[in-house]
Amino acid sequence: MTEPNQEAMHHPHHHLPKRIILVRHGESQGNLDTAAYTTTPDNKIQLTPSGLAQARQAGNHLYNILSNDENKNWRVYFYVSPYDRTRSTLREIGRSFKKERIIGVREECRVREQDFGNFQVKERMKVIKESRERFGRFFYRFPEGESAADVFDRVSGFLESLWRDIDMKRVHRDPSHDLNLIIVSHGLTCRVFLMKWFKWTVEQFEHLNNPGNCEFRIMQLGPGGEYSLAIHHTDEEMLEWGLSPEMIDDQKWRMHANKGDWNEKCPWYLDEFFDHVADSDTESDDKENGSSGMCD
């Protein structure tokens, strides 16, 4: 038996990325002054000098995290939104990595920003965003633009392509290397990505806070083949992001769960919908007969 096959037997998840890291772009001109959107297309909004510095700092931070691995043969593959501010963020992040560490980069249109329409009228957009707060962030669709639900659909399509890339080893050809996928995107898109991946509900999404500029969320692979935010991030961080205690408990469960396992303690998987239903036929019969099910 050859050495690679022996390794595959002992490490059944060797072909999976060790980490999937979501990075929001650095501070942009639009973050600094929303009037920028009235004259500049959203995809052409540039980073500020502070945003460029944030991206370089994020690159240093990411490099330090990856280089501290026991396996020094790590590699990265980047996906990036086609917007100028995300592309510029990636260029600055990339300054921290040598080319030998980078497997490749792909511009991915499906992880772009939520479409807010075309040129934005500042006062009109203020009213629209107030309406969104009343209507709900997930289902509210911007006039001539998208809802977060629309973003969810295209992110779902991206995830299907991502898994095909992984399964067909398009992004990872050497099993001795730890693969890290870094997705440079936008705040809402990152939140929707996590919602889709971890099967969070719409209500849970509504409570999530937007990542700050160049903040990142690290989903790390556990020994059983499940990804978890809790391997790298603290409870305090996840609470700040808007995760509930139950969601954090689920992340901790995922740290050691086997791939494909079902967390029966997750209330939003079952009890959220069937908390009024009896646990068993016996319990149901007991209730109908007026019995507590206990011996007198």
N, C-alpha and C positions, 0 to 999 in steps of 0.2 A: 504494500500500500504506500502511495506517495505521501510526502509530508503535507501538501495542501489538503488532501482528503482526511488525514488524521486530524488536522486542525478543524476542519469542517465538522467532524464528529464531536469534538469536544466543545466547539463554539457554534451551535446551530444558528445563531443570529449574527454570525460574522459578516454577512453581506449587508446588514442594515446599518444606516448611519448611526454613529455613536451619539451625535447630537443633531437636532434641527433647531436652528437659532433664528428667531425673528427679530429684525432690527428696523426700527422706525428711522426715517431720514433725519438729518440735522435740521437745525432751525432754518426756516426759509423766509423769504421776503413776505410771503403771505402770512406766516405766523407772526411776523413783526407788525405788519400793517395789512389788514384785509382789503384795503383799497387797491392793493396790487392786482387783485383778481378782476378789477373793473377794466383794466387795459391790457393785461397779459393773460394769455391762455393758461389754464391751470397746469398743463403739462410743461409749460415753459418757465414756470416760477423757479427762481434760482435760490441757492443757499446764501445766507448772509456770511460774513467773515466768521461770526461766532459759530454758525452751523458747520462751516468747514473745519474749524478747530474741534468741535464736538465729534465730528466724524473721525478725525485723526486720533482723538483720545479713545473713541470706541474701538478703533482698530487695534490700538495698543493693548487695551483691556482684553479684547477677544484673543489676541495673540498670546497674551500671558496665560489665559485660561487654558488654551489648547496646548501650549508648550509645557504646561505642568503635568500633562498626562504621563503615566508610566510608559505607555507605548510612544516612543519618540517618532514613529513612522506615521504621523498623522497627516491628513490632507484635507483640503477644503474645496467645496464646489459652491459657486454662488449663483443664485437666481436674483434678478433685479427688475423692479418695475421700470417701464420705459420713460418715466417722467425725469426731467432734468435734475430735479433735486435728489432723487434716489440714485441716479447714475453718478452724480457728483459725490454723494455720500459713499458709494462703493469705491470710487477712485481714491478717496482719502483713506478709507478703511484699508484698501489694498496696499497702501504704502508700508504697512506693518508686516506684510507677508512676502517672502521670497517666491519667485515664480515656481520653484520646484515643489512648493507646498500647494500650489493651486492647480487643481485638475482641470477646471474650466469655469466659464461664466456663461449664463444664458439670460438674455433679456426675455422676460415673461410678462406679456400684456395682461394676463388674468390676475396678477397681483398689483395692478395699478390702483390709484386712488379711487374712492367712490366718486362717480360723476355727479357734479352739482349743477350741470347745465353748461352753458357756454360762458360768455363774459358775464360777470356777476355785478349786479347793481347793489351797492353797499347797503343802502337803506332797505331795499326789497329783501335782500338776503337776511337781514336782521329779523324782519317779520317772519320770514320763512322758517328760520331756525327756532323762533319762539313757537311757531305752530308745530314743529317737529317735537319739541319738548312735551307739548300737550298730547300729541297723537301717539308718540312712542318712537324711539330711535330706530328700531329694527324695521318696522313696516312703512315708515313715512318715506314717500318717494318725492324727491326734489323735482319741481317742474322742469321738464326737459332733461332730467337727470335720472339717478338711480336711488333705490332704497338700499338699506343694508341687506335686505333679503335678496336683492338682485346680486349684490356682491357675494353673498353666500353661495349663490348658484354657480358663479364663475370660479370662485375659490374651490368649490367641490370638483369642478372639471379639472382644475389645476392639480388637485390632489390625486386624481385618477392618473394623470400624466406623470406625476411625481413617482407614484408607485410603479408605473411601467418602466420609468427610467431606472429605478432601483432594481426591479426584478430582472431587467435585461442587461444590468451592469453597465449602463451607459455612463454612469457617474462614479463608478467604483469598480475597477478592474483587478486590483491587487488586494486579496483578503488579508494580507499582513498589515495593511494600512488602516488606521482608524479614520473613517470618513466623517466629516462634519459638513452639513449643509447649512449655508447662511443665506437667508432670504431678506433682501433689503427692500422694504415696502413702506406702507403707510399705516397710521394708527388704527383706523377702523378696520382695514384689511387684516392687520395682525390679530385684532380681537375676533374677527369673523373666522380666521384660520383656526384659532384655538377653540372657538365654539364648535366648529365642524369636527375637529380632530377628537375632542373630548366629549362630544355629544351633549353639550350644554344646551339648556332650554332658552327660549326667547327671553323669559323673565330673568334668567341668570345673565344673559348678555346685556340686558338693560342696566344692570348694576355694575358692569365693568367700566373701569376708568381707562382713558386713553393713555398709552405710553408717552412719556416725555420724549423730546427730540433726542435721537440716538440711544434711547433706552432699548434694551433687548430682553427677550424672553427665551430661556434655554430649556428646551425639551430634551431630556437626556434618557438614553436607553438603559433600562434596568436589567438585571441578570436574567429575568424571565422573558424578556422580549417586549415589555411594555414601556412606553415613554411617560415620563413624569416631569413636572415642573419642580417638584419637591426635592429632587436630587441636588439641584444647584441652588435653588432659591429658598429663602426662609419663610416661615409662617407669616412673619410681619410684612415681608415684601408682598406676598400673595394677598394678604388682607388689604394692603394699600391699593392693589390693583382692582379690588372689588370682588374677590372670591369670597364666598361664604365659608364658615367653618366646615360645613358639609362638603363643599367642593375641595377644600384643602385636605380633608380626611381622605377623599377619593384620590387625590394626587399622592398622598402618602401610601395608600394601598397599592397604587400603580408602581411604586418603587420596587416592589418585590413580587408583583403579580406575574403569572405566566401569560404569554401572549394568547389571546382568545378567551381568557377567564372573564367571568361576569361578576361584577361587584354587586352582590345582592343587597348590600346595606345602603346603596345609593337611593335616596328617597325619590329622586326625579325619574328613575327607571321604572318604578312600579307604584310605590305608595302615593306618588303625586296624583295618580289617576285612579287607583283602586284602594284607597285607604278605607273605603266604606264596605269593602267586600270581605267576606269571611275567609280565614286562612285555609280551611279545609271543608269537605262535605260534612264531616262529623260536627265541626263547630257550627255549621249552618243549620244542621238538624237540631242540635241542642238549643239554639236560639229560637227556632220555630216552636219547639216543645216547651219553651220557657225554662229550660234547664241550664245551669251554669257549667255543666260538664264535669262537676266535681262530685265525689261521693258524699252522701249525707251522713 
